[in-house]
């Protein structure tokens, strides 16, 4: 992603969450646009 494409808007991400019975489900979380940019550039 180019710097010019980075937005300050929040982005929804789906993360796996394990419940108390050991079952995995997906949970949506909102992250700040700059956090997504740092995550993308770190890879």
Residue, then its C-alpha position, 0 to 999 in steps of 0.5 A: x500500500x502506498x503512503x498516499x493510499x493510507x486513510x485515517x478511517x477505521x478498517x474492520x478486521x476479522x480475528x479468530x477468537x477461542x471460547x472457553x470450550x475451545x471452539x474458534x469463532x471469528x470476531x470483527x474488530x475496528x482498527x484505526x487506519x494508521x494501525x493498518x498501515x503500520x501492520x501492512x508495512x511491517x510485513 
